[in-house]
């Protein structure tokens, strides 16, 4: 039955892959179609930017003072300073930037220039803005509603002034820009205010106070060091005098003490110890000799033990009378002498030991006194050295007062600016131009991305996979009947030619067996399918064909808005058997063909068209008419169209230009495919020629393009 299938759904497979790529030509075309929106966005942005730059924005003036860390020192006094100069490493540079931004220094600038009385910096002097006034009113209403006091407890005068001063410092800090030039010791201090003289004064005052602050820090440090050194020198002088007094008193309270005298005593002690040792040795020898003599048993042994020469001479004559007596007498004398020597040595040894004890006591006392004296002397000497050092440092520090140098110096004072630094009007206008262009392009691209409708046949074919067999322009009319009247009265118009092209495409779809029963449907209502169906009927009728139009949309029944008839009975009456076909069919003079209207029935419409009677009726009518056109309901709303499609030869699917969503079309076509009756072709309906030109498609639509308008009489 459906012989005309010019496109299969698989034909869209390769086109879908191409759609995933960015089509530069399509992108440029989209931007060209939206050029009005882009130009409008640019104009609006330029208007806002120009208004802000020339009328709203407050001119701001910048003035810059340049200061440098002074790392080349002129040495007036070649002495160490109390506070050394600053280094030149990155840490020092960063620290100085923070010093320039310190609230203490900025507070001095506020006081120096009396910025507390300047409304630009002291917000409390400015009248409240409308937004702030509105916020205050809202807060007051909220407090009243919650029962809280209308106003907070007022601050005392000192607290209020402190609060205003802190806010003024914050405002001053916000107006300053302090930066270090890369790879240098140079700082730029830039002030931006509403007055050129004020900007210059702030920049110069901040730099001057910064340098003065460095000098004050050094002067204060030198003064503090001088005061401290003076007190310290006084204390050290007293300590030195006390130490020297202790040395003097110690010397006066002891005998003459010296290391030489101590060494002499030590020599005497050593000699005394040597004498005692010698005496003890002699004593031991004498006792040993006496013991040897007394223990000797023979005269020879006695002589040998005594070692006396006289006994040695007497020994050979020991046997002579009188010699033995002399020998004994001599031996007794020797023993007595040895005993006397031992007694004398004992006495001498006691005397020596007593003398040694005395000398050792004297030596110990001398040693202790010498150590004490040396300790007192060292303490006095240490106090003297410390006193002399601090005294010299005091004199050096006193000499430095008045010759201190700042660690920075001004390279370039601030200059009064002759023009405002902001707003930068050319830059604002340029940014407005760019911003407007970006916003316009974004709007156009988002609008294009969100648009899911069809604007040309190529889009419809690539999305659906079916051929577009007709493109019908929009006919401007206040009533639906006027559209048919327009086609009849203007057979050479672009709309009439589009219907002829559609008719030709339908009839040539199968040359051997041209379709006789043609169904017209759409995805949803409002696509213009009824107008297309009646326009085709009129076109076939003008060819001399015997045409029947069946109103298959019996749920809405809109044929009455096109035809001049009051007939109420129709296809339901025929199928139910209450009326015959000849009783209900009407001939319309406007369409020049027969019309079978739709009427109400008790049964469901889908059940009616699924019946054998409807199929038999169509078979009977095929023999009576050359062309039968069935107008059906939208396929996505009710199933009637899919049921009727089982009995027709060709299905024409109508899509409204620039309105019907792609998803609706795809889903509707899938509904037909699900029952094995794919559509025969698509019609892009109600095309607006001016809209086509606006979208850049004005020359691609054949019968109604402006290029070929000479062929039509509209």
Secondary structure by P-SEA (a helix, b strand, c coil): cccccccccccaaaaaaaaacccaaaaaaaaaaaaaaaaaaaaaaaaaaaaaacccccbbbbbbbbbbccccccccccccccbbbbbccaaaaaaaaaaaacaaaaaaaaaaaccccccccccccccccaaaaaaaaaaaaaaaaaccccccccccaaaaaaaaaaaaaaaaaaabbbbbcccccbbbbbbbcccaaaaaaaaaaaaaaaaaaaaaaaaaaaaaaaaaaaaaaaaaaaaaaaaaaaaaaaaaacccccaaaaaaaaaaaaaaaaaaaaaaaaaaaaaaaaaaaaacccaaaaaaaaccaaaaaacccccccaaaaaaaaaaaaaaaaaaaaaaaaaaaaaaaaaaaaaaaaaaaaaaaaaaaaaaaaaaaaaaaaaaaaaaaaaaaaaaacccccccccccccccccccccccaaaaaaaaaaaaaaaaaaaaaaaaaaaccccccaaaaaaaccccccccccccccccaaaaaaaaaaccccaaaaaaaaaaaaaaaccccccccbbbbcccccccaaaaaaaaaaaaaaaaccbbbbbccccccccccccccccccccaaaaaaccccccccbbbbcccccccbbbbbccccaaaaaacaaaaaaaaaaaaaccbbbbbbccccccaaaaaaaacccbbbbbbbcccccaaaaaaaaaaaaaacccccccccccccaaaaaaaccccccccccccccccccc
